Amino acid sequence: MKNAELLFVPAPMVGHIVSMVELAKLLLDRDDRLSITVLVIKHPADPIANTVVQNVVSSDARIRHVDLPEMEPPPEEMAVKSPENYFATYIKSYRSHAKHAIVNSVLSSDSGEAPALAGIVFDFFCSSMVDVANDLGAPSYLFYASGAGFLGINLYYPIREILVGREYTLLDPDSVVSTFATPVPARVMPTAAFNDDGYRSFVEHGKKFRETKGMIINTFAELEAYAVKALESDPDLPPVYTVGPLLAPQKEHAGKEEIINWLSEQPPSSVVFLCFGSQGAFEAPQIHQIATALERSGHRFLWSIRWPSSLTISENQILPAGFLERTKLRGKVCGWTPQMEVLAHRATAAFLSHCGWNSTLESMWHGVPMVTWPIYAEQQANAFQLVKELGLAVELRVDYRRTQDSENVVMAEEIEKAIESVMEAENPVRKRAKEMGEMSRKALKEGGSSFISLQHLIEDIIHNIKLC
């Protein structure tokens, strides 16, 4: 048979495109009938992200990419009101360019037989690309970079819209979502769900997901057994393929050796690692409370701090006076950290995290228990799931949202208590995290749940070509 050409359409966000390219590599490794082209959409306001995206899509010579023409972004006030709706609207404006690129740049052939269009694989914010697939008579597949639990929430929004017809408020009753054994409180829904524009955008995404030929999820069946079973058993949903964990490759950085050397000087399972993602910057009052908690706890720590844009002073000035000197024998404060290598290190005992899904999978892969401190996006729902459903984390907060409100500062006593809890040798989350780490590795090996699910995906892709 002629080559089966898959078109990947990721949102121009680093966290989205990295895992999507890892999926592309996995598919190409497993079946040489497949070829993959990534349609690259430029970020409307972040040139650094565009550079990273170009580097990622160019990292494997087997993966082709086509840069789509730049489009005029929506009005800036739309981004202020709802960044999620802004992005979805921006990507929707690329539908005609995407169709043109597929027909004229990917499927055209000056010599020989043109490849068969096997389908369009899109991520969350690119659900409007289902329309392009339908126009071309091709299958579409959702690639979901978050977990099965949160996908269930996205699929629930259209149902809720029929029942309630409006965005969330904090006073709303808990939602009965199929992928959660426990009713989900409104307080852990993503911030976008409390905004009319963001909520309507999420409703539209949920509808589009149901139109696909399959939903590919960056998770593994053992991690989210309840959620995956709920999705698979719903006759109104497309097939589900759990292909994770898809982990980002490590990047080289000038400060990596110093950090790893410091960890190597610490006793096994003695260090609390604190890192809150690329957007996890706190203001000075919160940084002071974290520092106070670390100092009081007496535990060793590695703390990755993202300075907020409002601060241009050095760490010696923003941290409590004398903090670095008093903790220098058991703690290290830095900016960037090689997260995967830190989590893999024998000295790392726990991870105080923002609960982004990529970080969650990395923590699980290395069997490191977590402490939950969500900040934005789907992180509140992830934190709730980790604590209440999966038993893989100690709760610091599951409903924290970054605001300028001084009352939103998490106090040192609360942080210290969570650290003490996760560091207790007999805490069951420690044993469960270690077991889940072993399961995550087995899932990807031949005969494992994700290995088998990926094979089913490939077989269905080939089969769906014949049906179109």
C-alpha positions as CSV (number, residue, x, y, z in Angstrom):
1,M,0.0,0.0,0.0
2,K,1.1,3.6,-0.6
3,N,2.2,5.7,2.4
4,A,-0.4,6.7,4.9
5,E,0.1,10.4,5.5
6,L,-0.9,11.8,8.9
7,L,-1.2,15.6,9.4
8,F,-0.4,16.9,12.9
9,V,-1.8,20.3,13.9
10,P,-0.6,21.3,17.3
11,A,-1.3,24.6,19.1
12,P,1.9,26.8,19.2
13,M,2.6,26.1,22.8
14,V,5.7,24.3,24.0
15,G,3.9,21.9,26.4
16,H,1.5,20.9,23.6
17,I,3.9,20.4,20.7
18,V,6.6,18.5,22.6
19,S,4.3,15.6,23.6
20,M,2.7,15.6,20.1
21,V,6.0,15.3,18.4
22,E,6.9,12.4,20.8
23,L,3.7,10.7,19.6
24,A,4.8,11.2,16.0
25,K,8.2,9.6,16.7
26,L,6.5,6.7,18.4
27,L,4.2,6.1,15.4
28,L,7.1,6.3,12.9
29,D,9.1,3.9,15.0
30,R,6.3,1.3,15.0
31,D,5.1,1.3,11.4
32,D,7.0,2.3,8.3
33,R,3.8,2.7,6.3
34,L,3.1,6.0,8.1
35,S,4.6,9.4,7.2
36,I,3.9,12.5,9.2
37,T,3.8,16.2,8.4
38,V,3.3,18.9,11.1
39,L,1.5,22.0,10.1
40,V,3.1,24.8,12.1
41,I,1.0,27.7,13.3
42,K,3.0,30.7,14.7
43,H,2.3,31.9,18.2
44,P,0.7,35.4,17.9
45,A,2.7,37.0,20.6
46,D,5.6,34.8,21.8
47,P,8.6,34.7,19.4
48,I,10.5,32.5,21.9
49,A,7.8,29.9,21.8
50,N,8.0,30.0,18.0
51,T,11.7,29.4,18.1
52,V,11.3,26.4,20.4
53,V,8.5,25.0,18.3
54,Q,10.7,25.2,15.2
55,N,13.5,23.4,17.1
56,V,11.1,20.7,18.2
57,V,9.5,19.9,14.8
58,S,13.0,19.9,13.3
59,S,14.4,17.4,15.9
60,D,13.6,14.3,13.8
61,A,14.4,14.2,10.1
62,R,11.6,11.8,9.5
63,I,9.0,14.4,10.4
64,R,8.3,17.0,7.8
65,H,6.7,20.3,8.6
66,V,5.0,23.1,6.7
67,D,4.9,26.6,8.1
68,L,1.4,28.1,7.6
69,P,1.2,31.9,6.7
70,E,0.9,34.2,9.6
71,M,-2.6,35.4,10.3
72,E,-3.9,38.5,12.0
73,P,-4.6,37.6,15.6
74,P,-8.0,38.4,17.2
75,P,-8.3,41.7,19.2
76,E,-6.1,41.9,22.3
77,E,-9.2,42.5,24.5
78,M,-10.3,39.0,23.7
79,A,-7.1,37.6,25.1
80,V,-7.6,39.6,28.3
81,K,-11.1,38.3,28.7
82,S,-10.4,34.7,27.9
83,P,-7.0,33.5,26.7
84,E,-8.5,30.1,25.9
85,N,-11.2,31.5,23.6
86,Y,-8.6,33.8,22.0
87,F,-6.4,30.9,21.1
88,A,-9.2,28.8,19.8
89,T,-10.5,31.7,17.7
90,Y,-7.0,32.4,16.4
91,I,-6.4,28.8,15.3
92,K,-9.9,28.6,13.7
93,S,-8.8,31.4,11.3
94,Y,-6.1,28.9,10.0
95,R,-8.6,26.4,8.6
96,S,-8.4,27.5,5.0
97,H,-4.6,27.8,5.1
98,A,-4.4,24.3,6.6
99,K,-6.6,22.8,3.9
100,H,-4.6,24.6,1.2
101,A,-1.3,23.3,2.6
102,I,-2.6,19.7,2.9
103,V,-3.8,19.7,-0.7
104,N,-1.0,21.6,-2.4
105,S,2.0,21.0,-0.3
106,V,1.5,17.6,1.3
107,L,-0.7,15.5,-1.0
108,S,0.5,16.9,-4.3
109,S,3.1,14.8,-6.2
110,D,5.0,15.8,-9.2
111,S,6.2,12.3,-9.7
112,G,4.9,9.0,-8.5
113,E,1.7,8.3,-6.5
114,A,0.5,10.8,-4.0
115,P,0.2,9.5,-0.4
116,A,-3.1,8.5,1.1
117,L,-4.5,11.0,3.6
118,A,-4.7,8.9,6.7
119,G,-6.1,11.6,8.9
120,I,-5.6,14.9,10.8
121,V,-4.4,14.7,14.4
122,F,-5.1,17.9,16.3
123,D,-4.7,18.9,19.9
124,F,-7.1,20.6,22.3
125,F,-7.1,24.2,21.0
126,C,-7.2,23.0,17.4
127,S,-10.5,21.2,17.5
128,S,-11.8,23.4,14.6
129,M,-9.5,21.3,12.4
130,V,-12.2,18.7,12.5
131,D,-13.9,20.9,9.9
132,V,-10.9,20.6,7.6
133,A,-10.8,16.9,7.9
134,N,-14.5,16.7,7.1
135,D,-14.0,18.9,4.1
136,L,-11.3,16.6,2.8
137,G,-13.3,13.5,3.6
138,A,-10.6,12.4,6.0
139,P,-10.7,11.0,9.5
140,S,-9.8,13.2,12.4
141,Y,-8.2,12.3,15.7
142,L,-7.9,14.2,18.9
143,F,-4.5,14.1,20.6
144,Y,-5.1,15.0,24.3
145,A,-2.0,16.1,26.1
146,S,-3.7,16.0,29.5
147,G,-5.2,13.0,31.2
148,A,-8.3,10.9,30.7
149,G,-9.9,12.4,33.8
150,F,-9.7,15.9,32.6
151,L,-10.8,14.8,29.1
152,G,-14.0,13.6,30.8
153,I,-14.5,17.1,32.1
154,N,-14.1,18.5,28.6
155,L,-16.6,16.0,27.2
156,Y,-19.0,16.9,30.1
157,Y,-19.3,20.6,29.2
158,P,-21.7,20.1,26.3
159,I,-23.9,18.0,28.5
160,R,-23.8,20.6,31.2
161,E,-24.6,23.3,28.7
162,I,-27.9,21.5,27.9
163,L,-28.7,21.1,31.6
164,V,-27.5,24.5,33.0
165,G,-26.8,26.8,30.0
166,R,-24.2,29.0,31.6
167,E,-20.6,29.2,32.9
168,Y,-19.6,28.0,36.3
169,T,-19.7,29.8,39.6
170,L,-18.1,28.8,42.8
171,L,-21.5,28.3,44.3
172,D,-22.5,25.6,41.8
173,P,-23.1,22.1,43.1
174,D,-20.5,19.3,42.4
175,S,-20.6,17.9,38.9
176,V,-21.1,14.2,38.2
177,V,-18.4,13.5,35.6
178,S,-18.1,10.0,34.2
179,T,-14.3,9.9,34.5
180,F,-14.3,10.7,38.3
181,A,-15.6,8.3,40.9
182,T,-16.1,11.3,43.2
183,P,-18.3,14.3,42.2
184,V,-16.1,17.1,41.0
185,P,-16.4,20.4,42.9
186,A,-16.8,23.7,41.0
187,R,-13.8,25.1,42.8
188,V,-11.4,22.7,40.9
189,M,-12.8,23.5,37.4
190,P,-10.3,25.5,35.2
191,T,-10.5,29.3,35.5
192,A,-11.8,29.5,31.9
193,A,-15.0,27.6,32.9
194,F,-16.0,30.6,35.1
195,N,-15.8,33.0,32.1
196,D,-18.6,33.0,29.6
197,D,-16.3,33.2,26.6
198,G,-14.0,30.6,27.9
199,Y,-16.8,28.3,28.9
200,R,-18.5,28.6,25.5
201,S,-15.2,27.8,23.9
202,F,-14.8,24.6,26.0
203,V,-18.3,23.6,25.1
204,E,-17.5,23.8,21.5
205,H,-14.3,21.8,21.9
206,G,-16.2,19.1,23.7
207,K,-18.6,18.8,20.8
208,K,-15.9,18.6,18.2
209,F,-14.0,15.9,20.2
210,R,-17.1,13.7,19.7
211,E,-16.9,14.0,15.9
212,T,-13.5,12.4,15.7
213,K,-12.5,8.8,14.7
214,G,-10.5,8.5,17.9
215,M,-9.2,10.1,21.0
216,I,-5.4,9.6,21.7
217,I,-4.6,10.3,25.3
218,N,-1.2,10.9,26.9
219,T,-1.8,8.5,29.8
220,F,-1.6,4.8,30.5
221,A,-4.5,2.6,31.6
222,E,-3.0,1.6,34.9
223,L,-2.7,5.2,36.0
224,E,-6.3,6.3,35.3
225,A,-8.1,2.9,35.3
226,Y,-11.5,4.4,36.3
227,A,-11.4,7.3,33.9
228,V,-10.2,5.2,30.9
229,K,-12.9,2.5,31.5
230,A,-15.5,5.2,31.7
231,L,-14.5,6.6,28.3
232,E,-14.1,3.2,26.7
233,S,-17.5,2.1,27.9
234,D,-19.5,5.1,26.6
235,P,-21.1,4.1,23.3
236,D,-21.5,7.7,22.2
237,L,-17.8,8.4,22.2
238,P,-15.1,7.6,19.7
239,P,-12.5,4.9,20.4
240,V,-9.9,5.7,23.1
241,Y,-6.2,5.1,22.7
242,T,-3.9,5.4,25.8
243,V,-0.4,5.7,24.4
244,G,1.5,7.3,27.3
245,P,3.4,8.3,29.2
246,L,5.0,10.4,26.4
247,L,7.8,12.3,28.1
248,A,9.8,15.2,26.7
249,P,13.5,14.6,26.0
250,Q,15.9,16.3,28.3
251,K,17.4,19.6,27.3
252,E,21.0,20.6,27.9
253,H,21.5,23.7,30.0
254,A,24.6,25.4,31.5
255,G,23.5,25.0,35.1
256,K,22.6,21.3,34.9
257,E,26.0,19.8,36.1
258,E,26.0,22.0,39.2
259,I,22.5,20.9,40.2
260,I,23.1,17.2,39.7
261,N,26.4,17.4,41.5
262,W,24.6,19.0,44.5
263,L,22.0,16.3,44.5
264,S,24.7,13.6,44.4
265,E,26.1,15.0,47.7
266,Q,22.7,14.4,49.5
267,P,21.5,11.2,51.2
268,P,19.1,9.0,49.3
269,S,15.4,10.0,49.4
270,S,16.1,13.2,51.4
271,V,15.4,16.1,49.1
272,V,12.1,17.9,48.5
273,F,12.0,19.3,45.0
274,L,9.9,22.5,44.4
275,C,9.1,23.5,40.9
276,F,6.0,25.2,39.5
277,G,6.3,25.2,35.7
278,S,7.3,27.9,33.2
279,Q,4.4,30.2,34.4
280,G,4.7,29.4,38.1
281,A,6.0,32.7,39.4
282,F,4.9,33.9,42.8
283,E,5.1,37.4,44.3
284,A,7.4,38.2,47.2
285,P,4.9,37.5,50.1
286,Q,4.3,34.0,48.9
287,I,8.0,33.4,48.3
288,H,8.7,34.4,51.9
289,Q,6.1,31.9,53.2
290,I,7.6,29.1,51.1
291,A,11.1,30.0,52.4
292,T,9.9,30.0,56.0
293,A,8.2,26.6,55.6
294,L,11.4,25.1,54.1
295,E,13.6,26.5,56.9
296,R,11.3,25.3,59.6
297,S,10.8,21.8,58.2
298,G,14.5,21.0,58.5
299,H,14.3,18.9,55.3
300,R,16.8,19.2,52.4
301,F,15.3,21.0,49.4
302,L,16.0,22.0,45.8
303,W,13.8,25.0,44.9
304,S,13.4,26.2,41.4
305,I,12.1,29.8,41.5
306,R,10.6,31.7,38.5
307,W,10.8,35.4,39.4
308,P,7.6,37.3,38.7
309,S,7.9,40.0,36.0
310,S,7.3,42.7,38.6
311,L,10.6,41.7,40.3
312,T,14.0,42.5,38.9
313,I,16.0,42.1,42.1
314,S,18.3,39.3,43.1
315,E,17.3,36.2,45.1
316,N,19.3,37.6,48.1
317,Q,16.9,40.5,48.2
318,I,13.6,38.8,47.6
319,L,14.2,35.8,50.0
320,P,14.0,36.4,53.7
321,A,17.1,38.0,55.2
322,G,19.8,35.4,55.9
323,F,17.7,32.5,54.5
324,L,20.4,31.4,52.0
325,E,23.1,31.5,54.6
326,R,21.1,29.6,57.2
327,T,20.0,26.8,54.8
328,K,23.2,26.5,52.7
329,L,24.1,23.1,54.1
330,R,20.8,21.5,53.2
331,G,19.2,23.6,50.5
332,K,19.7,25.0,47.0
333,V,17.8,27.8,45.3
334,C,18.1,28.1,41.5
335,G,16.1,29.3,38.4
336,W,16.0,26.6,35.7
337,T,16.3,22.9,36.7
338,P,16.6,19.7,34.6
339,Q,13.3,18.5,36.0
340,M,13.4,14.9,34.6
341,E,17.0,14.3,35.8
342,V,16.1,15.8,39.2
343,L,13.1,13.5,39.6
344,A,15.2,10.5,38.4
345,H,17.9,11.2,41.1
346,R,18.1,8.9,44.0
347,A,18.3,11.8,46.4
348,T,14.8,13.2,45.4
349,A,12.1,12.1,47.8
350,A,9.1,14.3,46.9
351,F,7.9,16.8,44.3
352,L,6.0,20.0,45.4
353,S,4.4,20.7,42.0
354,H,1.9,22.8,40.1
355,C,0.4,19.5,38.8
356,G,0.7,20.2,35.1
357,W,0.1,16.9,33.3
358,N,3.6,16.6,31.8
359,S,5.1,17.1,35.3
360,T,2.7,14.6,36.7
361,L,3.7,12.0,34.2
362,E,7.4,12.6,34.9
363,S,6.9,12.3,38.6
364,M,5.0,9.1,38.1
365,W,7.6,7.7,35.8
366,H,10.2,8.1,38.5
367,G,8.0,7.0,41.3
368,V,8.2,10.3,43.2
369,P,5.1,11.3,45.3
370,M,3.7,14.8,44.8
371,V,2.4,17.7,46.9
372,T,-0.3,19.6,45.1
373,W,-0.1,23.3,44.4
374,P,-2.0,24.0,41.2
375,I,-1.9,27.4,39.6
376,Y,-3.7,27.6,36.2
377,A,-5.2,25.6,33.2
378,E,-6.3,22.1,34.1
379,Q,-4.0,21.9,37.2
380,Q,-6.8,22.2,39.8
381,A,-8.6,19.2,38.3
382,N,-5.3,17.3,38.1
383,A,-4.6,18.0,41.7
384,F,-8.0,16.9,42.8
385,Q,-7.7,13.7,40.8
386,L,-4.2,12.9,42.2
387,V,-5.3,13.3,45.8
388,K,-8.9,12.1,45.8
389,E,-8.9,9.5,43.0
390,L,-5.4,8.2,42.5
391,G,-3.8,8.4,46.0
392,L,-0.6,9.7,44.5
393,A,-0.2,13.0,46.2
394,V,-0.5,14.9,49.5
395,E,-2.9,17.8,49.4
396,L,-1.5,21.2,50.0
397,R,-4.2,22.9,47.9
398,V,-6.3,21.5,45.1
399,D,-8.2,24.8,44.4
400,Y,-5.5,27.4,44.5
401,R,-5.6,30.1,41.8
402,R,-3.1,32.8,41.2
403,T,-4.5,36.2,42.0
404,Q,-3.2,39.5,43.4
405,D,-5.4,39.0,46.5
406,S,-3.2,39.1,49.7
407,E,-5.6,36.6,51.3
408,N,-4.6,34.1,48.6
409,V,-1.1,33.6,50.1
410,V,-0.6,30.0,51.4
411,M,0.9,30.3,54.8
412,A,4.2,28.6,55.9
413,E,2.4,26.4,58.5
414,E,0.3,24.8,55.8
415,I,3.2,24.3,53.5
416,E,5.4,22.8,56.2
417,K,2.6,20.4,57.2
418,A,2.3,19.1,53.7
419,I,6.0,18.7,53.4
420,E,6.2,16.8,56.7
421,S,3.4,14.5,55.5
422,V,4.8,13.5,52.2
423,M,8.3,12.9,53.7
424,E,6.9,10.4,56.2
425,A,8.3,7.0,55.3
426,E,5.0,5.3,56.1
427,N,2.8,7.6,54.1
428,P,1.0,5.3,51.6
429,V,1.4,7.8,48.7
430,R,5.1,7.0,48.7
431,K,4.5,3.3,48.1
432,R,1.8,3.9,45.6
433,A,4.0,6.3,43.6
434,K,6.8,3.8,43.5
435,E,4.4,1.1,42.2
436,M,3.0,3.4,39.6
437,G,6.5,4.2,38.4
438,E,7.0,0.5,37.7
439,M,3.6,0.3,35.9
440,S,4.4,3.3,33.7
441,R,7.5,1.6,32.3
442,K,5.7,-1.7,31.8
443,A,2.9,0.1,29.9
444,L,5.3,1.1,27.1
445,K,7.1,-2.2,26.7
446,E,6.0,-4.9,24.3
447,G,2.8,-6.4,25.6
448,G,2.2,-3.4,27.9
449,S,-1.2,-1.6,27.9
450,S,0.1,1.5,25.9
451,F,2.1,-0.6,23.5
452,I,-1.0,-2.6,22.6
453,S,-3.2,0.5,22.5
454,L,-0.8,2.2,20.0
455,Q,-0.9,-0.9,17.8
456,H,-4.7,-0.7,17.8
457,L,-4.5,3.0,16.8
458,I,-2.2,2.2,13.9
459,E,-4.5,-0.6,12.7
460,D,-7.5,1.6,12.9
461,I,-5.8,4.4,11.1
462,I,-5.0,2.1,8.2
463,H,-8.5,0.7,8.3
464,N,-10.1,4.1,8.3
465,I,-8.3,5.1,5.1
466,K,-10.0,2.3,3.3
467,L,-13.4,3.4,4.6
468,C,-13.0,7.0,3.4
